[in-house]
Amino acid sequence: MTPTAGPAQGNHRATYREVLAEPRFRLLFSTRAVSITADALRITTFSVLVYSSTGSALLSAVAFGTGFLPQLFGSLLLGSLADRLPPRALITGGYVVTCAAALLLALVRMPIAASLAVVALVSLATPVFHGASSRLVAQSLKGDAYVLGRSLNNIAGAGAQLFGLALGGAAVAALGPRRALAVSALLYLGCALAVRIRLPRLRPTECGGTPGGAVGERGAVRASLQGAGLLLRGRTVRRLMLAQWLPPAFVAGAEGLIVAYAGERHFAPGWYAVLMGCLPVGMLVGDLLVGRLLRPRGRERLVVPLTVLSGLPLIGFAAQPGVGVSSCLLLLAGFGYAYGLGLQRPFLDALPPEGRGQAFGLLGSGSMTLQGVGPVCLGSVAAGLGTGGAIAVAGGAVTLTAGWMLTWHRAGREPSRTTIAASTTASS
């Protein structure tokens, strides 16, 4: 059974060339890739800076996680702004604010608590900027082109993150952590200038958003909480969000145990890095092949089998495999991540046009938060079952999620986009 919100709208297979030919998407895609590189550089460098200042591994880990965990709260409290404000101003402002925060960390010697507060405040607003950008992409790309646009963003995001981590190590070694933070600030500034100069000024109504006046006298926080409640009360939207949140969270938990697993199995030094690289390599290959070779209905029919593929190989770690088998299992699990491509169009179709920005922000922030929680939960399991057993538990959880997705059926009473829109208007 295919877990879709409705029938696929046509079976035309787009190409990456068609997607990249869209000027607005090309601009947002390229600036987003640069900003992900800057994010990885900033987050890792800030963690190094905190550790060098305090010598505390705990504070260093907190510094790393502070850039992710507050995003869910920001989405719940401020997410409606992604649909109420002009997208160019929001996206440009997001890059400017992040640039200013990186410069502040680089140039001002603040107490650690103040530095963490700066990063947390920027993270609270991040879902608003990203939601506005994702909403603009959804408006610019139609049908299968939108799915391939998401695929390109996934591929570029993984590559940019790896490049940012490598750049961070080189920049810290060559320049020191504070100057490395200044480099990330320059990258953000370049993104802000590119969006400000090349993206036309659009009102929210021109790209499916809701003008600020449409929500009456409600404040942003109240409107955001009500909007998130309306989205999550819809069974189709809620299911599709959970389907995109849970498997990555479980796999991220397993990924967080790879270093410890390599240590327990006494693999040669450096092999843990090879194992950790297998998942993203599998993800890149899966996105390319599934995105390029399959038609829309084919991707949607393979959602459940690919989800199983992302979890089932991890169960094999219960047998404590060696390096070669472990690498193959992780590659297969990474390939299964392409299941998400089959959910993109049903998810977009299930959203009310005037609430897409908030929905995309909630989707991204919820996924980020759960991927931060996953390693903590699986680490607790590893204390009792060992790392191999805990990784197998993660794989079993992904497989159970696929079984739940298999039980989906179209609900006759599911609120439509029109019903949700009417509810939103009435509540204002």
Summary of the structure (lengths in Angstrom):
residues: 428
radius of gyration: 21.3
end to end distance: 38.4
largest distance: 63.2
contacts: 1571
relative contact order: 0.15
helix: 82%
strand: 0%
